[in-house]
Amino acid sequence: MASICIEHLTFTYPLSSRPALRDLTLSAEEGEFLLLCGESGCGKTTLLRHLKTALTPHGTRSGEILLDGKPLTEISAREQAERIGFVLQQPEDQIVTDKVWHELAFGPENLGVAPEVLRRRVGEMASFFGIQEWFDRDTDALSGGQKQLLNLASVLVMQPEVLILDEPTARLDPIAAAEFLRAVERVNRELGVTVLLSEQRLELALGMADRAVVLHQGETAAWGTPREVARRLYETKSPFFAAMPAAVRIWGGLGAKGDCPMDVRGGKALLRQAPPKEMHFPVAEASSDKPLLQLKDVWFRYEKNAPDVLRGMELTVQQGEILAILGGNGCGKTTALRLLAGTLRPQRGKITRQTQRVSMLPQEPTALFTRPSLRQELAEAEKPDELAALMELEDLLDRDPGDLSGGEQQRAAMAVLLARKPEVLLLDEPTKGMDAMFRRRFGKLLQRLAQSGLAIDLVSHDVEFCAEFAHRAGLLFDGQLLTEDDSRSFFTGNHFYTTATNRMARQWLPEALLCEEVIAACQNGDAPDSRQS
């Protein structure tokens, strides 16, 4: 297996006034699992794309990248394709064929691997990842989790020595994300492949890594084992400590004594030493209950002979509230939003609209961008500078929106939508790619918008965000909204679709959802309610 060494790497995008990477030096040893994390726009994706010359962005660069001691620039494209595998953030961006089996065979086929070797590799990889049951299916019929697992298998069938993954779970539901990360861990442990993983979801990923590196404005802010990084972030009062797993944050809130727990099991052990006092927590209430959009007994299918995606769907979006819809990949959440937005029409059922001022954030925010710079995108807004400041985009106004990081694109797309002054916001995975610090500020913004009278309906895999900021929440399954309730009742009633904090503390505090609530109960203080800003 291979090692990667990055020496004094500095990189600046065209027309940018500051480097995206600054004199960065770090390494991933042979067979190591290295986790790369940091706030949105800190340079994670930029760094990872420098590790494969075919993906290196345009700009000014200095420094060197070595693969097993040899400069990457001296290694041929063919050899890089064989030795370095790369999994992108968006599953659809990487799939190039129409069938699962053909996708698995595509890479080795293009390198001229002998047919008998190719068949053996494909069969072995399909077995390793449990792909046999959907081996002959069309790739566009797969769920998001299946597509990303297929991307991983398609990369590994090339038998790379290094596996690079750029926020691969950003589009996956919690269950699919956990399965995907465990597959990556298995690849590292059982095959000895060197793994470099960039990830915002640290609840599972941090504990899997051998070492973690935290980037801040293109520089290394902390590095070491996961526990060393957690303690350093705590001791330096780094804002990025808010991105740590729930067990780590509770450990920090209770004084950071003893060993730092990394997961729910460790968090339970921590709380068992000093159990929290019983407390009751408030239920978030909307500022209004006037229906603005309604789906009544709605049925929808994409093709005449295809199965129904939605079956008798009932949903009401109310003024002044944040409604969160959760569910697995492919369950119909985006379809429901598109029906509410009016871009799809149902085969049966009724859609009632009390307003036409409806704006939708799609899963691909780049679909909203039509101009070469963010400044031009916001030029027609009433107060463009205030809007840019609201979404923390001031330093990005002269950048092409297509060159922004995933989290920055989400923020830019939200600014474009808010410039339209909607009465209803429909948000499809709005926190995808956002770091924990901005995600919290974004949630507060949505609260203020709801309090001013906007209706907000979001579909999301971000359970903790929905639990903290939504007024109501529901689970979409088998084409129907199975259950819907106030967010505290909904999340505390679930086993998987709940927060890691609730899993840790429910035997003592069954109503607790947030780290701050558990910390307050342990300290016998007043329970904070972050949902009332």
C-alpha positions in Angstrom: 0.0 0.0 0.0 1.0 3.6 -0.6 1.7 6.7 1.5 1.0 10.2 0.5 3.1 13.2 1.6 2.1 16.8 1.1 4.9 19.3 1.5 4.4 23.1 1.8 1.4 23.2 -0.5 0.0 26.6 -1.3 -2.8 27.1 -3.8 -4.8 30.2 -4.9 -7.8 30.1 -7.2 -7.9 32.5 -10.2 -9.2 36.0 -9.2 -9.1 35.1 -5.5 -7.3 37.5 -3.2 -6.3 34.8 -0.6 -4.9 31.3 -0.9 -7.3 28.4 -0.5 -4.4 26.4 0.9 -1.4 28.0 2.8 1.9 26.2 3.2 0.2 23.0 4.1 2.3 20.0 5.2 0.9 16.7 6.2 1.0 13.0 5.4 -1.0 9.8 5.3 1.0 6.8 6.2 0.7 3.4 4.4 -2.6 1.7 5.5 -3.7 4.7 7.6 -7.2 6.0 8.0 -6.9 9.8 7.9 -9.9 12.0 8.5 -9.9 15.5 7.1 -12.4 18.0 8.6 -13.0 21.7 9.1 -15.6 24.4 8.4 -17.1 24.7 4.9 -14.6 26.5 2.5 -11.6 25.6 4.7 -9.9 23.9 1.8 -10.8 20.2 2.2 -12.1 19.5 -1.3 -9.3 21.7 -2.8 -6.7 19.7 -1.0 -8.2 16.3 -1.9 -8.4 17.2 -5.6 -4.7 18.0 -5.6 -4.1 14.3 -4.8 -5.1 13.3 -8.3 -3.8 15.4 -11.2 -6.9 14.7 -13.4 -9.0 16.5 -10.7 -6.6 19.3 -9.8 -8.3 22.7 -10.0 -7.0 25.6 -12.0 -4.9 28.2 -10.2 -1.5 29.1 -8.9 0.3 26.4 -6.9 3.6 25.8 -5.1 4.8 22.9 -3.0 4.9 19.2 -3.8 2.8 16.1 -3.4 4.6 12.7 -3.2 3.2 9.2 -3.6 5.6 6.7 -2.0 8.3 9.3 -2.3 7.8 10.1 -6.0 6.3 13.4 -7.1 2.7 13.0 -8.2 3.4 15.0 -11.4 5.8 12.3 -12.5 3.3 9.5 -12.2 1.3 8.8 -15.4 -2.4 9.2 -15.6 -2.8 5.4 -16.1 -0.8 4.6 -13.0 -2.7 7.2 -10.9 -6.0 5.7 -12.1 -4.8 2.3 -10.9 -3.2 3.4 -7.6 -5.5 6.2 -6.5 -9.2 5.9 -6.2 -11.5 8.9 -5.7 -15.2 9.0 -4.6 -17.0 12.2 -5.1 -19.6 13.9 -2.9 -22.5 13.6 -5.3 -23.3 9.9 -6.3 -24.7 10.8 -9.7 -21.6 12.7 -10.8 -19.5 9.6 -10.9 -21.8 7.0 -12.5 -21.2 6.8 -16.3 -23.0 3.6 -17.4 -26.6 2.4 -17.4 -26.2 -1.0 -15.6 -24.7 -1.9 -12.2 -22.5 -4.7 -13.6 -21.2 -2.5 -16.4 -20.3 0.3 -14.0 -18.3 -2.2 -12.0 -16.5 -3.3 -15.1 -16.0 0.1 -16.7 -12.7 1.1 -15.1 -10.7 -2.1 -15.5 -12.2 -2.5 -19.0 -10.8 0.9 -20.0 -7.3 -0.1 -18.7 -7.4 -3.3 -20.8 -7.7 -5.8 -18.0 -8.0 -9.3 -19.4 -11.7 -10.6 -19.6 -11.1 -13.5 -17.2 -9.4 -11.2 -14.6 -12.1 -8.6 -15.1 -14.9 -11.1 -14.4 -13.2 -12.3 -11.3 -12.6 -8.8 -9.9 -16.2 -7.7 -10.6 -17.7 -10.8 -9.0 -15.4 -10.5 -6.0 -16.2 -6.9 -5.4 -20.0 -7.4 -5.9 -19.8 -10.2 -3.2 -17.7 -8.1 -0.9 -20.2 -5.2 -0.9 -23.4 -7.4 -1.1 -24.3 -6.0 -4.5 -25.5 -9.4 -6.0 -29.2 -8.6 -5.5 -29.1 -5.5 -7.7 -26.2 -6.5 -10.0 -28.4 -6.4 -13.1 -30.4 -3.3 -12.3 -30.3 0.1 -14.1 -28.1 2.5 -12.3 -30.7 5.3 -12.4 -33.1 3.0 -10.5 -30.8 2.8 -7.4 -31.2 4.7 -4.2 -28.7 7.3 -3.2 -27.0 5.0 -0.8 -26.8 2.2 -3.4 -25.3 4.6 -5.9 -22.6 5.7 -3.5 -21.8 2.1 -2.5 -21.6 1.3 -6.3 -19.2 4.2 -6.7 -17.0 2.8 -3.9 -17.1 -0.7 -5.3 -16.3 0.6 -8.9 -13.3 2.5 -7.6 -12.0 -0.5 -5.5 -12.4 -3.0 -8.4 -9.4 -1.1 -9.8 -7.5 -2.4 -6.7 -6.1 1.1 -5.7 -3.6 1.6 -2.9 -5.1 4.9 -1.8 -8.8 5.7 -1.5 -9.9 9.4 -1.3 -13.4 10.3 -0.4 -14.8 13.8 -0.5 -17.8 14.1 1.9 -19.3 10.9 0.4 -22.3 10.7 2.9 -23.5 14.3 2.3 -26.5 13.0 0.2 -27.3 9.8 2.3 -29.9 9.2 4.9 -28.5 8.3 8.4 -28.8 4.6 8.0 -27.3 4.5 4.5 -24.5 6.9 5.7 -23.6 4.6 8.6 -23.5 1.6 6.3 -21.3 3.4 3.8 -18.8 4.6 6.4 -18.6 1.1 7.9 -17.9 -0.2 4.4 -15.0 2.3 4.1 -13.7 1.2 7.5 -13.8 -2.4 6.4 -11.9 -1.6 3.2 -9.2 0.1 5.4 -9.0 -2.6 8.0 -9.4 -5.8 5.9 -7.7 -4.7 2.7 -5.1 -2.3 4.1 -6.0 0.5 1.7 -4.8 3.9 2.8 -7.9 6.1 3.3 -8.2 9.9 3.2 -11.8 10.9 4.1 -13.2 14.4 4.1 -16.4 14.4 6.2 -18.8 16.8 7.9 -20.7 14.0 9.7 -18.2 13.2 12.5 -20.6 11.1 14.7 -19.2 7.9 13.3 -16.3 9.0 11.2 -14.1 10.4 14.0 -14.0 7.2 16.0 -13.1 5.2 12.9 -10.0 7.3 12.0 -6.4 6.6 13.1 -5.6 10.3 12.9 -7.6 13.4 12.2 -6.6 16.8 10.7 -8.7 19.9 11.2 -8.2 22.6 8.5 -8.9 26.3 9.1 -8.6 28.8 6.2 -6.3 26.5 4.3 -4.0 25.8 7.3 -3.7 23.0 9.8 -5.5 23.9 13.0 -5.3 20.6 14.9 -4.0 17.1 14.2 -3.3 13.8 16.0 -5.4 10.9 17.2 -9.2 11.7 17.4 -9.0 12.0 21.2 -5.9 14.3 20.9 -7.8 16.5 18.4 -10.9 16.7 20.5 -8.9 17.8 23.6 -6.9 20.3 21.6 -10.1 21.9 20.1 -11.6 22.0 23.6 -8.5 23.5 25.2 -8.1 26.2 22.5 -11.9 27.0 22.6 -12.1 26.3 18.9 -15.5 27.0 17.3 -15.0 23.7 15.5 -15.5 21.8 18.8 -19.2 22.3 18.0 -18.8 19.8 15.1 -17.5 17.0 17.3 -19.7 14.0 18.1 -22.3 14.4 20.7 -20.4 12.3 23.3 -17.4 14.6 22.9 -19.4 17.8 23.3 -21.1 16.5 26.4 -17.6 15.5 27.8 -16.4 19.0 27.1 -19.6 20.6 28.6 -19.0 18.6 31.8 -15.4 19.8 32.2 -13.4 17.4 29.9 -12.4 15.1 32.7 -10.8 11.7 32.0 -10.7 10.0 28.6 -12.8 11.5 25.9 -15.7 9.2 24.7 -16.0 8.8 21.0 -19.4 7.3 20.5 -22.8 6.6 22.0 -21.5 3.6 24.1 -18.8 5.8 25.6 -21.2 8.7 26.1 -23.5 6.3 28.1 -20.6 5.2 30.2 -19.8 8.9 30.9 -23.3 9.7 32.0 -23.6 6.6 34.1 -20.7 7.9 36.3 -22.8 11.0 37.2 -26.4 10.5 36.0 -28.3 13.7 34.9 -31.2 14.9 37.0 -34.7 14.5 35.7 -35.8 17.5 33.7 -38.6 18.4 31.3 -37.9 20.3 28.1 -40.2 22.7 26.2 -41.9 21.9 22.9 -41.3 24.4 20.1 -44.4 26.2 18.9 -44.9 27.9 15.5 -45.9 31.5 15.3 -49.0 30.7 13.2 -51.0 27.8 12.0 -52.5 29.1 8.7 -52.3 26.5 5.9 -50.5 27.8 2.8 -49.9 24.6 0.9 -51.7 21.3 1.2 -51.4 17.9 -0.4 -54.7 15.9 -0.1 -54.8 12.2 -1.1 -52.0 12.8 -3.7 -50.8 9.9 -5.8 -47.8 10.3 -8.1 -45.7 8.1 -10.4 -43.0 9.2 -12.9 -44.0 6.8 -15.7 -47.3 5.1 -16.7 -46.2 1.6 -15.8 -43.8 2.5 -13.0 -44.7 2.0 -9.3 -46.3 4.9 -7.4 -43.8 7.1 -5.6 -46.4 8.7 -3.5 -49.6 6.9 -2.4 -52.4 9.0 -0.9 -50.0 11.6 0.5 -51.4 14.0 3.0 -49.3 17.1 4.0 -49.9 20.6 5.2 -47.4 23.4 5.2 -48.3 26.2 7.6 -47.4 29.8 7.9 -44.9 30.6 10.6 -43.5 27.1 11.1 -40.6 24.9 10.1 -41.7 21.4 9.0 -39.1 18.7 8.6 -39.7 15.6 6.5 -37.3 12.7 6.9 -37.0 9.3 5.4 -34.6 7.0 3.5 -33.0 7.7 0.1 -35.6 7.3 -2.7 -38.7 7.4 -0.4 -40.3 10.3 -2.3 -39.2 13.4 -0.2 -38.0 15.4 -3.2 -41.0 14.3 -5.2 -43.3 15.8 -2.5 -41.4 19.1 -2.6 -41.6 19.3 -6.4 -45.4 18.7 -6.2 -45.7 21.5 -3.6 -43.6 23.8 -5.8 -45.8 23.1 -8.8 -43.0 21.6 -11.0 -44.8 18.2 -11.0 -48.5 17.4 -11.2 -50.2 14.5 -9.5 -52.1 11.7 -11.2 -54.7 11.8 -8.5 -55.4 14.0 -5.5 -55.6 17.7 -4.9 -53.0 20.4 -4.2 -54.3 23.6 -2.5 -52.2 26.8 -2.7 -53.0 30.0 -0.7 -49.9 31.7 -2.2 -47.9 31.7 -5.4 -44.8 33.1 -3.8 -43.1 29.7 -3.4 -39.3 29.2 -3.8 -37.5 25.9 -3.8 -33.9 25.0 -3.1 -33.1 21.9 -5.2 -30.6 19.2 -4.3 -28.3 20.7 -6.9 -27.9 24.3 -5.9 -26.0 25.1 -9.1 -29.3 24.9 -10.9 -30.1 28.3 -9.5 -27.0 30.0 -10.8 -27.1 31.7 -14.2 -24.3 34.3 -14.0 -20.5 34.2 -13.8 -20.2 35.7 -10.3 -22.1 35.6 -7.1 -22.2 39.5 -7.1 -24.1 39.4 -10.4 -26.5 36.7 -9.1 -27.5 39.0 -6.3 -27.4 42.3 -8.3 -31.2 42.5 -8.5 -31.9 41.9 -4.8 -33.2 44.9 -2.8 -30.3 44.9 -0.4 -27.6 42.6 -1.9 -24.9 43.5 0.6 -27.1 42.7 3.5 -28.2 39.4 1.9 -24.5 38.5 1.3 -23.7 39.3 4.9 -26.6 37.3 6.2 -25.4 34.2 4.4 -21.7 35.0 5.2 -20.8 35.4 1.5 -19.0 38.8 1.6 -15.6 37.4 0.6 -17.0 35.2 -2.2 -19.0 37.8 -4.2 -16.5 37.9 -7.1 -16.2 34.1 -7.3 -17.9 32.0 -9.9 -20.7 30.1 -8.0 -19.6 26.9 -9.7 -16.1 27.1 -8.1 -17.5 27.4 -4.5 -17.4 24.5 -2.1 -20.6 22.5 -1.5 -21.5 24.3 1.7 -20.7 27.7 0.1 -23.0 26.9 -2.8 -25.8 26.0 -0.4 -25.5 29.4 1.3 -25.3 31.2 -2.1 -28.4 29.4 -3.4 -30.3 30.4 -0.2 -29.3 34.1 -0.8 -30.6 33.8 -4.4 -33.9 32.4 -3.1 -34.3 35.0 -0.3 -33.8 37.8 -2.9 -37.1 36.7 -4.4 -39.0 37.4 -1.1 -41.0 34.2 -0.9 -43.8 33.3 1.4 -43.0 29.6 1.3 -39.5 28.1 1.3 -39.2 24.5 0.1 -35.7 23.2 1.0 -34.2 20.0 -0.3 -31.3 19.0 1.9 -30.5 22.6 2.8 -27.6 21.8 5.3 -25.8 19.5 2.8 -22.1 20.5 2.9 -22.5 23.1 5.7 -20.2 22.9 8.6 -21.6 22.6 12.2 -21.0 26.3 13.1 -22.8 27.8 10.1 -25.5 25.1 10.3 -26.4 26.4 13.8 -26.5 30.0 12.5 -28.5 28.9 9.5 -31.1 27.2 11.8 -31.4 30.4 13.8 -32.0 32.3 10.5 -34.8 29.8 9.5 -36.4 30.4 12.9 -36.4 34.2 12.4 -37.9 33.7 8.9 -40.6 31.5 10.4 -41.3 34.0 13.1 -41.7 36.7 10.5 -44.4 34.6 8.8 -42.6 32.4 6.3 -43.7 28.8 5.9 -40.6 26.5 5.6 -40.8 22.9 4.6 -37.5 21.1 4.5 -36.5 17.5 3.6 -33.3 16.4 5.2 -31.1 13.6 6.4 -29.6 15.9 9.1 -31.5 14.5 12.1 -29.8 16.7 14.7 -30.6 19.9 12.7 -34.2 19.0 12.3 -34.5 18.0 16.0 -33.1 21.3 17.1 -34.9 23.7 14.8 -38.1 22.2 13.4 -41.5 22.7 14.9 -43.1 19.6 13.4 -41.5 16.5 11.9 -42.7 13.5 9.9 -41.4 10.3 8.5 -42.1 9.4 4.8 -42.2 5.7 4.0 -43.8 3.6 1.3 -45.2 6.7 -0.4 -47.0 8.0 2.7 -46.3 10.3 5.7 -46.4 7.5 8.3 -46.2 9.7 11.3 -46.2 13.4 12.1 -45.8 15.2 15.4 -44.2 18.0 17.2 -40.5 17.6 16.8 -39.6 16.6 20.4 -42.3 13.9 20.4 -41.3 12.7 17.0 -37.6 12.3 17.6 -37.8 11.0 21.1 -40.2 8.3 19.9 -37.7 7.0 17.3 -34.8 4.6 17.6 -32.7 5.4 14.5 -34.2 8.7 13.4 -33.2 10.5 16.6 -30.1 12.3 17.8 -27.0 10.6 19.3 -27.7 12.6 22.4 -31.1 11.0 22.9 -29.6 7.5 22.4 -27.1 8.3 25.1 -29.3 9.9 27.6 -32.8 8.4 27.1 -32.7 6.1 30.1 -32.3 9.1 32.4 -33.8 11.9 30.2 -36.2 10.4 27.6 -37.2 13.9 26.4 -33.6 15.2 25.8 -32.5 15.7 22.2 -29.6 18.2 22.4 -26.2 18.1 24.1 -27.0 21.4 25.9 -30.0 19.8 27.5 -28.1 16.9 28.9 -25.3 19.1 30.1 -27.8 21.4 31.9 -29.5 18.4 33.5 -26.1 17.1 34.7 -25.3 20.4 36.2 -28.9 20.8 37.5 -29.3 24.1 35.7 -32.0 25.6 33.5 -32.6 23.7 30.3 -31.8 25.9 27.3 -34.2 26.1 24.4 -32.2 26.9 21.3 -35.4 26.7 19.2 -36.8 29.8 20.7 -34.5 32.6 19.5 
